[in-house]
Amino acid sequence: MAIFHATKDNFDELLNTDYAIVDFYGTFCGACVELAPIYTAASNDYGVLRFIKVNTSDERELGNRFDIHYIPTTIYFRNGKEVNRAVGSMDRETLDKMIASLLYEYPAPELKDE
């Protein structure tokens, strides 16, 4: 599955889907670099989801719109509405659990501080 790179001009159009996950990241962020291959692998496994990335260095307006203070921040959307968010990198197991909570509408797992 493709990962869509959002700008302020196409973000709302990309978000117009049943399920979307948005990774707000920065180019020089170590935790963002760590999350990137996990996010890409998940995008190949979940065809029902739209995976979107927003570079907050380039798209400050979107970062402000979604009150992004720390990166990476991953926001989960159902029908265009935010239903959950996670701050910081995560392993694949945690990402899978977060995705399951999005798809099956049950509470997301507690994230551990690392």
Secondary structure, 3 states (H helix, E strand, C coil): CCEEECCCCCHHHHHCCCEEEEEEECCCCHHHHHHHHHHHHHHHHCCCCEEEEEECCCCHHHHHHCCCCCCCEEEEEECCEEEEEEECCCCHHHHHHHHHHHHHCCCCCCCCCC
